[in-house]
């Protein structure tokens, strides 16, 4: 395009401006055109290519080891109910081995059951939960309860950076990640192991964030399969797609479950407004579809799915 513009201008303007002025004009036009191209194409392209940057900057995973029958079930902390009693009710529903739908299961027994199953290498339910710096500071008791129950936390970008594409916010986002790292370490008593890079339409895959995660010693997680919940139940095509993706590799999948704002608003406006019923029901549907039949999978910590220091199981 620039060559065509230059050719037209060279034919029509050179006689008016003269050769010297013409060269200066061409240089200015080329410079303006280059800046426009960088603004219109370069920044979105760089953001899209950031997953490649993840492999350059840090240890990153879109999938774990296949043929292990182990899966990592991931979700955002923002999708989990946090009201008084709601978190315990939610955890009891998804971790009780005998009755996944029990409302008043004993908490200690639930935690012991999960721990025993993990020790015996049997199918269990362990969640990998993405949490932001703001959530660490706002919900410390809930996060400590999750860790006590045997679930794993991973840092994720602040909600203000979701859906934002701005290459100049990299240092600010990296500073927020460092603050979250420090807050997590202070609250839990040990540093976080994972950073969730979030979707490609936000700042989560910015090179500065990936570089900061590497400097802090964290591994980077993307996902193998995304399950976007837009109704009270998973659609048959969603379950079929999930089962197909998981069984194709016989384990190692990183499954990211996310609730749409539309469905969360709908539940809040319902008669009981109990969000714990929605997310626990969705998770139980996933567990039922992948924990029965010929191929039975375990839902474990992300660290047990994505291992770069383990012998491949063939």
ABEGO torsion letter per residue (X at the ends): XAAAAAAAAAAAAAAAAEAAAAAAAAAAAAAAAAAAAAAAAAAAAAAAAAAAAAAAABBBBABBBBGAGBBBBBBBAAABBABBGAAAAAAAAAABAABAABAABBAAAAAAAAAAAAAAGBBBBBBBBBBBAAAAAABAAAAAAAAAAGBBBBBBBBAAABGBBBAAAAAAAAAAAAAAAAAAAAAAGBBBABBBAEBAABAAABAAAAAAAAAAGBBBBBBABBBBBABABBBAAAAAAAAAAAAAAGEGBBBBBBBBAAAAAAAAABAAGBAAAAAAAAAAAAAAAAABEABBBBBBBAAAABBAABBBBX
